[in-house]
Amino acid sequence: LRGGGFSLAMGGGEGERDVSTSFRPTESVERFSFPGRAGVKTVCVAGDWNGWVKTPLVLGKDGVWALEMNVAAGLHIYKYILNGWDEVVNEAEPMVSDGSGGVGNALGVRVHTFEFQYPKFTGFSKLSDAVSGVFRR
């Protein structure tokens, strides 16, 4: 998750500190997948969140093309592009009108505010000394 709205409050001086923080991401890691098909050599995804730039998926050992990427919060439309030119949808995913007589897949990305409170930590000069990791939904 990436985003803004980060705030940090720490008690004064060295020694004991009350630490609290909140974080509101502006985007989320989303997974895109497309089942393998005979004759398909490449699969890309393109959507309104990135100006319809084709981003390649990777073919897994399970025969499914997949990719995880950051997508901004909001409602989005996207399509899969097979072999560099054939725009298709994944019928197993939600679909909507693309506004030009066709259909695209639909994606709604929500973000949440994460709040953390750490009372009376000792020996830490900053929050990152006490907390680290990847937060996923």
Backbone as ProteinMPNN parsed JSONL, in Angstrom:
{"seq_chain_A": "LRGGGFSLAMGGGEGERDVSTSFRPTESVERFSFPGRAGVKTVCVAGDWNGWVKTPLVLGKDGVWALEMNVAAGLHIYKYILNGWDEVVNEAEPMVSDGSGGVGNALGVRVHTFEFQYPKFTGFSKLSDAVSGVFRR", "coords_chain_A": {"N_chain_A": [[0.843, -1.182, 0.0], [0.461, 2.22, -0.735], [0.689, 5.711, -0.014], [-0.712, 8.819, 1.237], [-1.248, 11.173, 3.914], [0.01, 10.551, 6.278], [0.689, 10.546, 9.712], [2.42, 11.268, 12.735], [2.938, 10.982, 16.16], [4.886, 11.556, 18.965], [5.859, 11.114, 22.35], [7.686, 13.485, 24.376], [11.31, 13.959, 24.72], [14.133, 11.744, 25.549], [13.947, 8.234, 26.327], [10.93, 6.967, 27.727], [8.173, 6.806, 25.482], [5.074, 7.705, 24.105], [3.621, 6.424, 21.336], [1.857, 6.995, 18.382], [0.202, 6.468, 15.285], [-1.29, 7.175, 12.12], [-2.349, 6.04, 8.936], [-3.256, 6.606, 5.668], [-3.657, 5.049, 2.801], [-3.271, 5.764, -0.721], [-3.443, 4.13, -2.808], [-3.726, 0.667, -3.797], [-2.466, -2.69, -3.749], [-3.296, -4.697, -6.349], [-4.461, -7.76, -7.763], [-4.258, -9.153, -10.947], [-5.52, -11.494, -13.237], [-5.514, -13.944, -15.834], [-6.867, -16.629, -17.584], [-4.943, -19.239, -19.141], [-4.744, -19.677, -22.708], [-4.942, -21.487, -25.776], [-2.552, -20.722, -28.25], [-2.007, -18.182, -27.298], [0.527, -15.966, -26.692], [1.396, -13.732, -25.3], [0.134, -11.751, -22.6], [-1.317, -8.787, -21.57], [-2.33, -6.193, -19.282], [-4.365, -3.331, -19.292], [-5.498, -0.176, -18.194], [-7.715, 2.486, -17.053], [-6.472, 3.688, -14.876], [-3.769, 3.91, -15.387], [-3.464, 5.297, -17.731], [-4.025, 3.61, -19.856], [-1.776, 2.096, -20.468], [-0.061, -0.71, -21.62], [0.609, -3.409, -19.569], [2.619, -6.129, -18.953], [1.557, -9.46, -18.071], [2.583, -12.372, -16.211], [3.171, -15.701, -17.116], [2.188, -18.33, -15.164], [3.174, -21.446, -13.527], [0.859, -22.811, -13.206], [-0.574, -22.319, -15.456], [-1.929, -19.948, -15.621], [-2.044, -16.538, -16.421], [-0.671, -13.834, -14.651], [-0.454, -10.917, -12.496], [0.576, -8.582, -10.062], [-0.119, -5.3, -9.138], [0.155, -1.791, -8.276], [-2.741, 0.122, -7.833], [-4.624, 3.031, -8.101], [-6.961, 4.383, -5.716], [-10.468, 4.126, -6.309], [-13.045, 3.81, -8.887], [-12.555, 1.715, -11.621], [-11.93, 0.881, -15.087], [-10.846, -1.765, -17.179], [-8.937, -3.726, -19.559], [-7.828, -6.83, -20.975], [-5.043, -7.566, -23.029], [-4.308, -9.578, -25.631], [-1.59, -11.179, -27.162], [-0.573, -8.731, -27.999], [-2.451, -7.167, -29.401], [-5.195, -7.986, -29.395], [-7.946, -7.05, -27.76], [-9.587, -8.058, -24.878], [-11.967, -9.245, -22.39], [-11.959, -10.635, -19.088], [-14.17, -12.987, -18.48], [-14.811, -14.035, -16.039], [-14.598, -12.035, -14.242], [-16.002, -8.935, -12.913], [-17.928, -6.954, -15.261], [-18.372, -4.006, -17.302], [-19.907, -1.426, -19.357], [-17.748, 0.023, -21.748], [-18.031, 2.564, -22.655], [-17.742, 3.036, -25.327], [-19.255, 1.4, -26.878], [-18.402, -1.168, -26.382], [-17.303, -3.632, -23.939], [-15.675, -3.706, -20.755], [-13.553, -4.938, -18.121], [-14.382, -4.364, -14.683], [-13.204, -2.62, -11.815], [-13.168, -1.918, -8.445], [-11.455, -0.022, -6.186], [-10.818, 0.219, -2.87], [-9.643, 2.059, -0.082], [-8.378, 2.043, 3.251], [-8.138, 3.64, 6.433], [-5.43, 3.088, 8.474], [-4.764, 2.606, 11.827], [-2.489, 2.864, 14.45], [-1.374, 2.272, 17.749], [1.028, 2.632, 20.211], [1.806, 2.335, 23.313], [4.114, 3.738, 25.615], [6.784, 2.945, 24.615], [10.212, 2.156, 24.913], [13.524, 3.25, 24.281], [13.439, 3.673, 21.537], [14.009, 5.736, 18.773], [12.544, 6.55, 16.655], [9.474, 5.785, 14.931], [9.825, 3.798, 12.965], [11.811, 2.244, 14.012], [10.476, 0.668, 15.747], [8.352, -0.535, 14.402], [7.859, -2.422, 11.509], [7.352, -3.729, 8.22], [5.114, -5.246, 5.804], [1.954, -4.219, 5.005], [-0.949, -5.718, 4.166], [-4.14, -6.174, 2.643]], "CA_chain_A": [[0.0, 0.0, 0.0], [1.188, 3.474, -0.767], [-0.267, 6.789, 0.133], [-0.426, 10.02, 1.992], [-1.99, 11.31, 5.15], [0.761, 9.935, 7.363], [0.965, 11.425, 10.841], [3.156, 10.594, 13.794], [3.065, 11.762, 17.39], [5.722, 10.854, 19.94], [6.09, 11.857, 23.576], [8.944, 14.223, 24.347], [12.53, 13.524, 25.393], [14.605, 10.372, 25.417], [13.286, 7.367, 27.291], [9.591, 6.484, 27.391], [7.446, 7.563, 24.473], [3.792, 7.229, 23.583], [3.701, 6.521, 19.884], [0.658, 6.642, 17.625], [0.289, 6.864, 13.891], [-2.359, 6.741, 11.219], [-1.867, 6.0, 7.562], [-4.333, 6.421, 4.686], [-3.061, 4.841, 1.488], [-3.979, 6.306, -1.876], [-3.555, 3.059, -3.786], [-3.705, -0.676, -3.239], [-1.923, -3.716, -4.629], [-4.378, -5.514, -6.905], [-4.018, -8.911, -8.563], [-4.933, -9.369, -12.219], [-5.212, -12.828, -13.752], [-6.209, -14.324, -17.056], [-6.576, -18.047, -17.83], [-4.196, -19.55, -20.354], [-5.493, -20.075, -23.901], [-4.105, -21.964, -26.877], [-2.131, -19.703, -29.202], [-1.698, -16.898, -26.65], [1.956, -15.87, -26.355], [1.565, -12.649, -24.32], [-1.08, -11.139, -22.039], [-1.084, -7.529, -20.853], [-3.513, -5.522, -18.756], [-4.306, -1.871, -19.433], [-6.693, 0.406, -17.592], [-7.771, 3.946, -16.96], [-5.614, 4.177, -13.787], [-2.394, 4.16, -15.858], [-3.493, 5.85, -19.081], [-4.149, 2.507, -20.798], [-0.465, 1.542, -20.802], [-0.053, -2.173, -21.557], [1.534, -3.952, -18.578], [2.605, -7.577, -19.177], [1.356, -10.454, -17.038], [3.554, -13.461, -16.256], [2.533, -17.016, -17.164], [2.585, -19.178, -14.042], [3.235, -22.897, -13.728], [-0.526, -23.291, -13.203], [-1.189, -21.988, -16.73], [-2.665, -18.69, -15.487], [-1.27, -15.31, -16.529], [-0.994, -13.049, -13.455], [0.353, -9.742, -12.169], [0.137, -7.706, -8.98], [0.36, -3.94, -9.374], [-0.512, -0.732, -7.522], [-3.833, 0.786, -8.532], [-5.162, 4.131, -7.302], [-8.318, 4.218, -5.202], [-11.53, 4.592, -7.193], [-13.665, 2.844, -9.785], [-11.725, 1.654, -12.831], [-12.23, -0.05, -16.164], [-9.612, -2.272, -17.773], [-9.046, -4.831, -20.507], [-6.645, -7.643, -21.21], [-4.606, -7.505, -24.423], [-3.661, -10.839, -25.972], [-0.659, -11.145, -28.304], [-0.23, -7.361, -28.372], [-3.462, -6.388, -30.132], [-6.564, -8.466, -29.219], [-8.507, -6.586, -26.485], [-10.628, -8.956, -24.383], [-12.256, -9.176, -20.957], [-12.006, -11.9, -18.369], [-15.592, -13.145, -18.18], [-14.959, -14.433, -14.641], [-14.492, -10.818, -13.446], [-17.099, -7.998, -13.205], [-17.814, -6.241, -16.53], [-19.192, -2.804, -17.487], [-19.764, -0.787, -20.663], [-16.52, 0.816, -21.82], [-18.358, 3.896, -23.13], [-17.586, 3.154, -26.78], [-19.975, 0.3, -27.502], [-17.853, -2.458, -25.965], [-17.288, -3.872, -22.501], [-14.386, -3.863, -20.098], [-13.663, -5.405, -16.744], [-14.541, -3.286, -13.703], [-12.461, -2.799, -10.574], [-13.344, -0.891, -7.423], [-10.36, -0.073, -5.218], [-11.077, 0.969, -1.642], [-8.535, 2.135, 0.858], [-8.805, 2.216, 4.621], [-7.167, 4.28, 7.322], [-4.859, 2.187, 9.464], [-4.358, 3.337, 13.021], [-1.65, 2.081, 15.345], [-1.0, 2.958, 18.984], [2.067, 1.903, 20.924], [2.08, 3.103, 24.531], [5.317, 3.623, 26.443], [7.956, 2.274, 24.077], [11.466, 2.718, 25.393], [14.713, 2.978, 23.495], [13.246, 3.886, 20.113], [14.085, 7.155, 18.427], [11.53, 6.821, 15.637], [8.505, 4.708, 14.81], [10.312, 2.705, 12.127], [12.622, 1.371, 14.846], [9.576, -0.219, 16.491], [7.386, -1.193, 13.533], [8.222, -2.537, 10.111], [6.64, -4.817, 7.572], [4.23, -4.959, 4.698], [0.578, -4.339, 5.426], [-1.785, -6.086, 3.022], [-5.506, -6.439, 3.063]], "C_chain_A": [[0.88, 1.233, 0.0], [0.204, 4.589, -0.502], [0.22, 7.939, 0.959], [-1.218, 10.03, 3.274], [-1.296, 10.674, 6.329], [0.977, 10.947, 8.473], [1.597, 10.614, 11.954], [3.242, 11.518, 14.985], [3.874, 10.945, 18.384], [5.868, 11.742, 21.166], [7.476, 12.473, 23.586], [10.091, 13.513, 25.022], [12.953, 12.109, 25.059], [13.871, 9.527, 26.448], [11.907, 6.955, 26.816], [8.9, 7.398, 26.408], [6.101, 6.901, 24.228], [3.819, 7.464, 22.092], [2.347, 6.158, 19.295], [0.837, 7.14, 16.198], [-0.965, 6.449, 13.156], [-1.846, 6.886, 9.806], [-3.05, 5.749, 6.651], [-3.697, 6.274, 3.318], [-3.91, 5.461, 0.382], [-4.093, 5.275, -2.989], [-3.4, 1.727, -3.084], [-3.074, -1.624, -4.246], [-3.084, -4.616, -5.054], [-3.787, -6.618, -7.769], [-4.896, -9.026, -9.806], [-4.549, -10.754, -12.714], [-6.079, -13.132, -14.968], [-5.854, -15.779, -17.347], [-5.829, -18.253, -19.144], [-5.119, -20.005, -21.48], [-4.504, -20.547, -24.956], [-3.788, -20.806, -27.821], [-1.791, -18.355, -28.59], [-0.248, -16.918, -26.183], [2.241, -14.79, -25.327], [0.19, -12.182, -23.862], [-0.646, -9.887, -21.288], [-2.404, -7.071, -20.269], [-3.289, -4.031, -18.949], [-5.602, -1.313, -18.884], [-6.604, 1.911, -17.486], [-6.874, 4.498, -15.854], [-4.196, 4.478, -14.249], [-2.36, 4.665, -17.295], [-3.521, 4.788, -20.172], [-2.795, 1.999, -21.309], [-0.525, 0.018, -20.625], [1.025, -2.646, -20.584], [1.488, -5.471, -18.666], [2.355, -8.392, -17.912], [2.374, -11.56, -17.237], [2.789, -14.782, -16.232], [3.079, -17.891, -16.047], [2.608, -20.656, -14.403], [1.839, -23.513, -13.787], [-1.258, -22.964, -14.499], [-2.006, -20.707, -16.715], [-1.683, -17.527, -15.606], [-1.646, -14.431, -15.342], [0.005, -11.918, -13.253], [-0.258, -9.059, -10.968], [0.719, -6.331, -9.25], [-0.432, -2.965, -8.515], [-1.555, -0.061, -8.4], [-4.408, 1.834, -7.581], [-6.583, 3.816, -6.85], [-9.322, 4.769, -6.206], [-12.137, 3.451, -7.98], [-12.933, 2.88, -11.114], [-12.277, 0.658, -13.835], [-10.911, -0.475, -16.79], [-9.934, -3.395, -18.739], [-7.734, -5.6, -20.521], [-6.331, -7.572, -22.7], [-3.796, -8.776, -24.699], [-2.811, -10.658, -27.22], [-0.44, -9.735, -28.853], [-1.323, -6.55, -29.024], [-4.908, -6.769, -29.83], [-7.089, -8.084, -27.83], [-9.682, -7.472, -26.082], [-10.893, -8.665, -22.909], [-12.139, -10.578, -20.382], [-13.444, -12.055, -17.897], [-15.849, -13.61, -16.755], [-14.888, -13.227, -13.701], [-15.635, -9.875, -13.808], [-16.842, -7.22, -14.496], [-18.768, -5.051, -16.556], [-19.012, -2.315, -18.919], [-18.5, 0.062, -20.651], [-16.76, 2.22, -22.377], [-18.206, 4.078, -24.626], [-18.219, 1.967, -27.5], [-19.463, -1.082, -27.15], [-17.99, -2.635, -24.466], [-15.852, -3.974, -22.023], [-14.613, -4.472, -18.734], [-13.71, -4.203, -15.817], [-13.79, -3.638, -12.424], [-12.75, -1.627, -9.654], [-12.262, -1.053, -6.375], [-10.719, 0.82, -4.044], [-9.807, 0.994, -0.809], [-9.101, 2.434, 2.237], [-7.733, 2.977, 5.39], [-6.717, 3.255, 8.356], [-4.394, 3.018, 10.645], [-3.595, 2.387, 13.932], [-1.37, 2.917, 16.597], [-0.05, 2.054, 19.757], [2.415, 2.663, 22.195], [3.434, 2.738, 25.15], [6.405, 2.722, 25.889], [9.199, 2.939, 24.652], [12.585, 2.363, 24.423], [14.561, 3.143, 21.997], [13.282, 5.372, 19.816], [13.089, 7.529, 17.34], [10.657, 5.591, 15.482], [9.048, 3.533, 14.011], [11.27, 1.769, 12.883], [11.759, 0.324, 15.554], [8.675, -1.042, 15.583], [7.95, -1.266, 12.113], [7.411, -3.675, 9.529], [5.799, -4.319, 6.425], [2.809, -5.207, 5.167], [-0.267, -4.593, 4.197], [-3.179, -6.364, 3.527], [-5.817, -7.888, 3.001]], "O_chain_A": [[1.918, 1.274, 0.66], [-0.993, 4.43, -0.742], [1.391, 8.028, 1.329], [-1.792, 9.016, 3.674], [-1.955, 10.291, 7.296], [1.396, 12.076, 8.217], [1.337, 9.419, 12.095], [3.578, 12.695, 14.848], [3.579, 9.773, 18.617], [5.985, 12.962, 21.052], [8.357, 12.011, 22.86], [9.887, 12.581, 25.799], [12.238, 11.37, 24.383], [13.237, 10.071, 27.352], [11.721, 6.63, 25.643], [9.024, 8.62, 26.487], [6.007, 5.676, 24.153], [4.019, 8.591, 21.64], [1.755, 5.142, 19.659], [1.542, 8.118, 15.951], [-1.624, 5.479, 13.531], [-1.013, 7.745, 9.514], [-3.779, 4.775, 6.841], [-3.247, 7.259, 2.732], [-5.116, 5.655, 0.54], [-4.761, 5.513, -3.995], [-2.995, 1.664, -1.924], [-3.139, -1.39, -5.453], [-3.761, -5.216, -4.219], [-2.755, -6.44, -8.416], [-6.124, -8.998, -9.718], [-3.387, -11.148, -12.623], [-7.203, -12.65, -15.103], [-4.676, -16.136, -17.36], [-6.051, -17.541, -20.123], [-6.147, -20.637, -21.236], [-3.372, -20.069, -25.021], [-4.664, -20.006, -28.147], [-1.326, -17.464, -29.301], [0.154, -17.768, -25.389], [3.203, -14.894, -24.566], [-0.781, -12.208, -24.617], [0.277, -9.924, -20.474], [-3.471, -7.504, -20.705], [-2.176, -3.53, -18.793], [-6.672, -1.891, -19.077], [-5.579, 2.525, -17.781], [-6.539, 5.682, -15.889], [-3.481, 5.225, -13.581], [-1.365, 4.492, -17.999], [-3.085, 5.043, -21.295], [-2.687, 1.532, -22.442], [-0.987, -0.474, -19.595], [2.204, -2.33, -20.748], [0.423, -6.058, -18.474], [2.861, -8.074, -16.836], [2.964, -11.677, -18.31], [1.873, -14.964, -15.429], [4.278, -18.163, -15.987], [2.118, -21.059, -15.458], [1.651, -24.596, -14.342], [-2.437, -23.29, -14.639], [-2.702, -20.405, -17.684], [-0.627, -17.527, -14.975], [-2.832, -14.291, -15.046], [1.13, -11.946, -13.753], [-1.481, -8.963, -10.862], [1.905, -6.201, -9.553], [-1.543, -3.264, -8.08], [-1.294, 0.281, -9.553], [-4.647, 1.558, -6.406], [-7.312, 3.079, -7.515], [-9.052, 5.766, -6.876], [-11.801, 2.285, -7.777], [-12.713, 3.953, -11.675], [-12.993, -0.278, -13.481], [-9.982, 0.322, -16.921], [-11.036, -3.942, -18.745], [-6.682, -5.09, -20.133], [-7.237, -7.525, -23.532], [-2.752, -9.015, -24.092], [-3.247, -10.064, -28.205], [-0.154, -9.566, -30.039], [-1.157, -5.342, -29.195], [-5.79, -5.926, -29.997], [-6.726, -8.713, -26.836], [-10.646, -7.624, -26.832], [-10.143, -7.933, -22.263], [-12.211, -11.573, -21.103], [-13.887, -11.328, -17.007], [-16.993, -13.584, -16.3], [-15.094, -13.372, -12.496], [-16.194, -9.99, -14.899], [-15.703, -6.867, -14.801], [-19.825, -5.071, -15.926], [-18.085, -2.731, -19.614], [-18.211, 0.74, -19.665], [-15.813, 2.987, -22.554], [-18.505, 5.15, -25.152], [-17.784, 1.576, -28.584], [-20.042, -2.078, -27.584], [-18.705, -1.883, -23.803], [-14.94, -4.288, -22.789], [-15.742, -4.516, -18.246], [-13.148, -3.151, -16.121], [-13.747, -4.796, -12.008], [-12.591, -0.47, -10.046], [-12.159, -2.105, -5.744], [-10.901, 2.027, -4.2], [-9.006, 0.06, -0.837], [-10.181, 3.013, 2.364], [-6.557, 2.951, 5.026], [-7.541, 2.635, 9.027], [-3.704, 4.023, 10.472], [-4.01, 1.249, 14.153], [-1.155, 4.126, 16.508], [-0.303, 0.861, 19.929], [3.254, 3.563, 22.152], [3.824, 1.572, 25.191], [6.9, 1.838, 26.588], [9.224, 4.154, 24.85], [12.579, 1.29, 23.82], [15.47, 2.786, 21.248], [12.664, 6.172, 20.519], [12.82, 8.712, 17.13], [11.052, 4.486, 15.856], [8.762, 2.382, 14.342], [11.511, 0.642, 12.452], [12.233, -0.753, 15.914], [8.27, -2.143, 15.958], [8.458, -0.275, 11.589], [6.849, -4.489, 10.261], [5.776, -3.128, 6.114], [2.495, -6.285, 5.671], [-0.298, -3.77, 3.283], [-3.38, -6.738, 4.683], [-6.934, -8.295, 3.323]]}, "name": "protein", "num_of_chains": 1, "seq": "LRGGGFSLAMGGGEGERDVSTSFRPTESVERFSFPGRAGVKTVCVAGDWNGWVKTPLVLGKDGVWALEMNVAAGLHIYKYILNGWDEVVNEAEPMVSDGSGGVGNALGVRVHTFEFQYPKFTGFSKLSDAVSGVFRR"}
